[in-house]
Amino acid sequence: MTTVFDRQRAGQAAIGVVEGLFDTWRSITGDGNRQAIRELRNFVPELNAVEVPSGSQAFDWSIPPEWRLRGARLEGPDGEVIVDVDHSPLHVVGYSEGVDSVMELEDLQPHLHSLPERPHAIPYRTSYYERTWGFCLPHSTRESLPEGRYRAVIDAEHDDQGSLTYGEAILGEGELQLLLTAHMCHPAQANDNLSGMAVLAAVTEQLRGGTPGMTLRSLFLPGGIGSLAWLSRNEALVPNIVGGLSLACLGDPAGLSFKATRSGGTVIDRTAEMVGRDMGLDLGRRPFEPYGFDERNFSSPGIATPFGSLTRSPHGEYPEYHSSDDSIELMDADRLGEAAEFVFRCVVTIGSNRRLLRYEPRGEPQLGKRGLYGSVGGIRSRPSFESALLWVANLSDGEHDLIDIALRSGIPFSDVVAAADALSDTGVTYDAGHASSQSTSG
């Protein structure tokens, strides 16, 4: 597995994804998602489009009809076009039913959505599971609408013979499964959701050299229903999922923040803590709650995989959230690159993590005769690598993994791995297998 990460390259790739996909008409279904997957293949050629037929069961849910939007506009009393979806995909309520109707302003108002607190922004609104229609527009425009008759045109259909589309890239062939997910259904929203898609693409692109010992699955999913669709078709893989991370809201100016897994103390929780420490980050920490992104379905009782979430500002906690102010201008290549490096390090850490056992468990091993310890005693400050050797040797009891050792000792994980390799190469220890997803003793 490669351990060298190019943050600058990742940041530029991420910005390229945001710019390339910002204006696509994406939703939980539809051609916009297929277009996004085609664009993402420029960075991840292994990315496959998976189609799940409308009407298919996904546990307690049913895959909805495919929404096909061809155009939408609202015309004023004098024939002036007030809003046109060609100018912004936010102008139409997501999953609106088709309409071509003329009505008075009073009758139109219930179908209009605006943000009084952000009068110049277009809100982002959806109605996936209740049939209705509507337009979104700046509150300043809505307030200035004159009385009269308006024509509302939404050229859309809901196809029961359609499908839901998600993207999946599979790297490696190991039995253990590590999942990275990003939701892909929010059009013209740079932070919520393109930043997650961009970071996932950038990380996957730099991990294409392989992930020995496990399989990495990078999933670009429509929010909520997408993770249900994937899980209902891959339930046999669930016992082998060592962990997962949901990626979203990673481009705004706040620091990185990790949302804990449902049970806490898993390899994902411990990895996030250690990677944040080794990167010198003041990593925010939030407790688990059954609300958020893909992690809520992967953490449901009947699935119960160790799934965390990485964000900067959590959803709803930055002022531009779900509006046209969530624009490309919010994005910063270095912030996206930093988030990608965090995720990359998490993947490398979990791929390298293991437990060790000593061939001779009694007493301290003699490292000097193996060329692993300095020949001069009495030195006040012990070299860090020798300290790592002693920590690894002491905790090679089959109960502690390398992440435990790094956290307990304060030694960088890369030094712990180097010490573990040296002890195994010289016959002091042997592998007791890849660490499980659950917590280990401290």
C-alpha positions in Angstrom: 0.0 0.0 0.0 1.3 3.4 -0.9 1.9 5.7 2.1 3.0 8.8 0.2 0.3 11.4 -0.2 0.5 14.5 -2.4 -1.7 17.1 -0.7 -1.3 19.7 -3.4 -2.3 17.3 -6.2 -5.3 16.2 -4.1 -6.5 19.8 -3.5 -6.3 20.6 -7.2 -8.1 17.4 -8.2 -10.8 18.2 -5.6 -11.3 21.7 -6.9 -11.6 20.3 -10.4 -14.4 17.9 -9.3 -16.3 20.8 -7.7 -16.0 23.0 -10.7 -16.9 20.2 -13.1 -20.0 19.0 -11.3 -21.4 22.2 -9.8 -24.1 22.8 -12.4 -25.2 19.2 -13.0 -28.8 18.5 -12.3 -28.3 15.8 -9.7 -30.9 14.4 -7.4 -31.6 11.0 -5.7 -32.2 9.6 -9.2 -31.7 10.8 -12.8 -29.3 11.4 -15.6 -27.4 14.0 -13.6 -26.0 11.3 -11.4 -24.9 9.3 -14.4 -23.2 12.4 -15.8 -21.4 12.9 -12.5 -20.1 9.3 -12.5 -18.8 9.8 -16.0 -17.0 13.0 -14.9 -15.6 11.3 -11.8 -14.0 8.6 -14.0 -11.5 11.2 -15.1 -10.0 10.7 -11.6 -11.2 7.2 -10.7 -11.3 5.1 -13.9 -12.5 2.1 -11.8 -15.7 3.8 -10.9 -18.7 1.8 -12.0 -22.3 3.0 -12.3 -24.8 0.6 -10.5 -28.4 0.8 -11.5 -31.1 -0.2 -8.9 -34.6 -0.5 -10.5 -37.4 1.8 -9.3 -39.8 -0.2 -7.1 -37.0 -2.5 -5.7 -37.1 -3.0 -2.0 -34.4 -1.7 0.2 -35.3 -3.0 3.7 -38.3 -0.8 4.8 -37.9 1.5 1.8 -38.8 1.3 -1.9 -36.5 2.8 -4.6 -38.6 5.7 -5.9 -39.5 6.4 -9.6 -36.7 8.0 -11.6 -37.2 11.8 -11.8 -36.6 13.2 -15.2 -36.4 17.0 -15.3 -36.2 18.6 -18.8 -36.8 22.2 -17.9 -38.7 24.6 -15.6 -39.6 28.3 -15.7 -41.9 30.8 -14.0 -43.3 33.6 -16.2 -44.7 36.8 -14.8 -47.9 38.7 -15.8 -46.0 40.5 -18.6 -44.4 37.3 -19.9 -41.1 38.0 -18.3 -39.2 34.9 -17.2 -38.7 35.3 -13.4 -36.9 32.0 -12.7 -35.4 29.4 -15.1 -33.8 26.2 -14.0 -31.3 26.6 -16.8 -29.8 29.5 -14.7 -29.6 27.4 -11.5 -30.8 23.8 -10.7 -31.9 25.2 -7.3 -34.8 27.1 -8.9 -37.0 24.1 -9.0 -38.0 22.0 -5.9 -36.3 18.7 -6.3 -38.6 15.9 -7.5 -41.3 18.3 -8.5 -44.1 16.8 -10.5 -44.9 18.2 -14.0 -47.1 21.3 -14.2 -48.2 23.8 -16.9 -50.6 26.1 -15.2 -51.7 29.8 -15.1 -52.7 31.2 -11.7 -53.0 34.3 -9.6 -50.1 35.3 -7.4 -52.1 34.4 -4.3 -52.5 30.8 -5.5 -48.9 30.6 -6.6 -47.4 31.7 -3.3 -47.7 28.3 -1.5 -45.5 26.9 -4.3 -42.8 29.5 -3.8 -39.8 29.1 -1.4 -37.4 31.8 -0.3 -35.1 32.7 2.6 -36.1 35.9 4.4 -32.9 35.8 6.5 -30.8 35.6 3.3 -32.8 37.7 0.9 -30.5 37.4 -2.1 -30.0 33.6 -2.0 -31.9 30.9 -3.7 -32.9 28.1 -1.2 -32.4 24.4 -1.9 -35.6 22.4 -1.3 -36.7 18.9 -2.2 -39.9 16.8 -1.9 -38.8 13.2 -2.7 -41.6 11.2 -1.2 -44.6 13.5 -1.4 -45.8 14.7 -4.8 -45.9 18.4 -5.2 -44.2 21.1 -7.2 -42.5 24.4 -6.5 -40.0 27.1 -7.4 -37.2 28.6 -5.3 -36.1 32.2 -5.7 -34.4 35.0 -3.8 -36.7 36.5 -1.1 -36.0 40.0 -2.6 -37.4 38.8 -5.9 -40.4 37.2 -4.3 -41.2 40.3 -2.3 -41.2 42.4 -5.5 -43.6 40.2 -7.5 -46.6 42.2 -8.7 -50.2 41.0 -8.6 -51.4 39.3 -11.7 -51.5 35.9 -13.5 -48.4 33.8 -13.6 -47.5 30.8 -15.7 -45.7 27.9 -14.0 -44.1 25.3 -16.2 -42.2 22.3 -15.0 -41.4 19.8 -17.7 -40.8 16.7 -15.5 -41.9 13.1 -15.1 -41.6 10.3 -12.6 -40.7 7.0 -14.3 -41.7 3.8 -12.5 -39.6 1.9 -15.0 -36.4 4.0 -14.2 -33.7 3.4 -11.7 -31.5 4.8 -9.0 -27.8 5.2 -9.9 -24.8 5.1 -7.6 -21.1 4.9 -8.2 -18.8 2.3 -6.7 -15.0 1.9 -7.1 -13.5 -1.3 -5.6 -9.7 -1.3 -4.9 -8.0 -4.4 -3.5 -9.2 -8.0 -3.0 -8.9 -8.6 0.7 -11.7 -10.1 2.8 -11.9 -7.1 5.1 -14.0 -4.2 3.7 -13.3 -0.6 4.4 -15.9 1.9 3.1 -15.7 5.6 2.2 -18.9 7.3 1.2 -20.1 10.7 -0.1 -23.7 11.7 -1.0 -24.1 13.0 -4.5 -27.7 14.3 -4.7 -27.4 18.0 -4.0 -27.1 20.2 -7.1 -25.2 23.5 -7.0 -24.1 22.9 -3.4 -20.3 23.2 -3.2 -19.8 22.3 0.5 -22.8 20.1 1.1 -22.1 17.7 -1.0 -19.5 18.4 -3.7 -16.7 18.8 -1.2 -17.3 15.2 0.0 -17.4 13.8 -3.5 -14.3 15.8 -4.4 -12.3 14.6 -1.4 -13.4 11.0 -2.0 -12.3 11.1 -5.6 -9.0 12.7 -4.7 -8.3 10.1 -2.0 -9.3 7.2 -4.2 -7.2 8.5 -7.1 -4.1 8.3 -4.8 -4.9 4.9 -3.4 -5.1 3.2 -6.8 -1.8 1.5 -6.1 -3.7 -1.0 -4.0 -4.8 -1.7 -0.4 -3.2 -5.0 0.6 -5.0 -7.1 3.1 -8.4 -5.4 2.6 -10.8 -4.1 0.0 -11.5 -0.4 -0.2 -14.9 0.6 -1.5 -15.5 4.2 -2.5 -19.2 4.8 -2.8 -20.9 7.9 -4.4 -24.4 7.5 -3.1 -27.7 9.5 -3.3 -28.3 10.6 0.2 -30.2 8.2 2.5 -31.8 6.0 -0.1 -28.5 5.3 -1.8 -26.9 3.7 1.3 -30.0 1.7 1.9 -29.9 0.5 -1.8 -26.2 -0.5 -1.4 -26.7 -2.2 1.9 -29.7 -4.2 0.8 -27.7 -5.6 -2.1 -24.5 -6.2 -0.2 -25.7 -7.4 3.1 -23.4 -10.5 2.9 -20.4 -8.1 3.1 -21.5 -6.5 6.4 -19.8 -8.9 8.8 -16.5 -8.1 7.0 -16.8 -4.3 7.1 -13.9 -3.2 9.4 -15.2 0.4 9.3 -16.3 3.3 7.3 -16.3 7.1 7.0 -19.0 9.4 5.5 -17.5 12.5 4.0 -19.4 15.8 3.7 -19.0 19.6 4.2 -15.2 19.5 4.0 -14.5 22.8 2.1 -15.7 25.5 4.5 -13.3 27.4 6.8 -14.0 25.5 10.0 -11.5 22.9 11.3 -12.0 19.1 10.7 -14.5 17.4 13.0 -15.1 13.7 13.6 -18.5 12.3 14.5 -18.1 9.1 16.6 -19.4 5.7 15.7 -22.6 4.3 17.3 -20.7 2.1 19.8 -17.6 4.2 20.2 -14.0 2.9 20.7 -13.9 1.1 17.3 -10.9 1.1 15.0 -12.5 4.1 13.2 -12.8 6.1 16.4 -9.3 5.3 17.4 -7.8 5.9 14.0 -9.4 9.3 13.7 -8.1 10.3 17.1 -4.6 9.1 16.2 -4.5 10.6 12.7 -5.7 13.9 14.0 -2.9 13.8 16.6 -0.2 12.9 14.2 -1.3 15.6 11.7 -1.2 18.2 14.5 -4.9 19.0 14.2 -7.3 20.3 16.8 -9.8 17.7 15.6 -13.3 18.5 16.7 -15.3 15.6 18.2 -19.0 15.1 18.1 -21.0 12.2 19.7 -23.0 9.8 17.6 -26.6 10.7 16.8 -29.0 8.9 14.4 -29.2 11.9 12.1 -26.8 13.0 9.5 -25.4 11.4 6.3 -24.8 7.8 5.2 -23.5 6.8 8.7 -27.0 6.7 10.1 -27.9 3.7 7.8 -24.6 1.9 8.2 -25.1 2.3 12.0 -28.6 1.0 12.2 -29.2 -1.8 14.7 -29.5 -4.6 12.1 -26.3 -3.5 10.3 -24.3 -1.9 13.2 -21.0 -1.4 11.3 -18.5 1.0 12.9 -19.2 4.1 10.8 -18.0 7.6 11.5 -18.4 10.9 9.7 -15.9 13.5 8.8 -16.9 17.1 8.2 -15.8 20.6 8.9 -19.0 22.5 9.9 -21.7 19.9 10.4 -24.7 20.1 8.2 -26.9 23.0 9.0 -24.2 24.8 11.1 -22.7 27.1 8.5 -24.7 30.1 7.3 -24.6 29.2 3.6 -26.2 25.8 4.1 -28.8 24.7 1.6 -28.8 27.9 -0.4 -27.1 29.3 -3.5 -24.6 30.9 -1.2 -23.0 27.5 -0.8 -21.0 28.3 -3.8 -17.6 27.4 -5.3 -16.2 30.6 -3.6 -16.4 28.7 -0.3 -14.0 26.1 -1.5 -10.2 26.2 -0.8 -7.8 23.7 -2.4 -5.6 23.4 0.7 -8.6 22.7 3.0 -9.8 20.0 0.6 -6.3 18.6 0.4 -6.0 18.5 4.2 -9.3 16.6 4.5 -8.1 14.2 1.7 -4.9 13.7 3.6 -6.8 12.9 6.8 -8.9 10.3 5.0 -5.9 8.9 3.2 -4.0 8.4 6.5 -7.0 6.7 8.0 -7.1 4.2 5.1 -3.3 3.5 5.3 -3.5 3.2 9.1 -6.3 0.7 9.0 -4.6 -1.3 6.2 -1.4 -1.4 8.3 -3.0 -2.1 11.6 -2.5 -5.5 13.2 -1.9 -7.3 16.5 1.4 -9.0 17.3 2.5 -11.9 19.5 6.0 -12.6 20.9 7.7 -15.8 20.3 9.2 -15.5 23.8 6.6 -13.6 25.8 8.5 -13.8 29.1 10.6 -10.8 30.0 12.0 -8.1 27.8 13.5 -9.3 24.5 17.2 -8.8 24.0 17.2 -6.3 21.2 20.9 -5.6 21.1 21.9 -9.0 19.8 19.5 -8.4 17.0 21.0 -5.1 16.1 18.0 -3.2 17.2 19.3 -1.4 20.3 22.2 1.0 20.9 25.3 -0.5 22.3 26.0 2.4 24.7 23.9 2.5 27.9 23.3 5.4 30.3 22.1 7.9 27.7 19.6 10.3 29.3 17.3 10.5 26.3 16.3 7.3 24.7 16.1 7.5 20.8 12.5 7.5 19.6 12.8 4.4 17.5 14.2 2.4 20.4 11.3 3.6 22.5 8.9 2.4 19.8 10.6 -1.0 19.8 10.1 -1.3 23.6 6.5 -0.3 23.4 5.7 -2.6 20.6 7.5 -5.5 22.2 5.7 -4.9 25.5 2.3 -4.8 24.0 2.7 -7.6 21.6 0.3 -9.8 23.5 -2.4 -10.4 21.0 -4.7 -8.0 22.8 -3.4 -4.6 21.6 -3.2 -3.5 18.0 -0.7 -1.0 16.6 -3.2 1.9 16.9 -3.5 1.1 20.6 0.3 1.2 20.9 0.6 4.5 19.1 -2.2 6.2 21.2 -0.9 4.9 24.5 2.8 5.7 23.8 2.3 9.0 22.0 4.6 7.7 19.3 3.7 8.5 15.7 2.0 5.6 14.0 4.6 5.4 11.2 7.3 4.8 13.9 5.2 2.2 15.5 4.7 0.4 12.2 8.5 0.6 11.5 9.2 -0.9 14.9 6.7 -3.7 14.4 8.2 -4.5 11.1 11.7 -4.6 12.6 10.6 -6.9 15.5 8.9 -9.3 13.1 11.8 -9.3 10.6 14.3 -10.2 13.4 12.1 -13.0 14.9 10.9 -11.3 18.1 7.2 -11.2 17.1 4.8 -12.6 14.6 1.5 -11.4 13.3 -1.6 -12.4 15.2 -3.9 -11.1 12.4 -5.5 -7.9 11.4 -7.2 -6.1 14.2 -11.0 -6.3 14.3 -13.3 -3.4 14.0 -14.1 -3.4 17.7 -12.3 -1.7 20.6 -9.3 -3.3 22.3 -8.1 -3.0 25.8 -6.0 0.0 26.8 
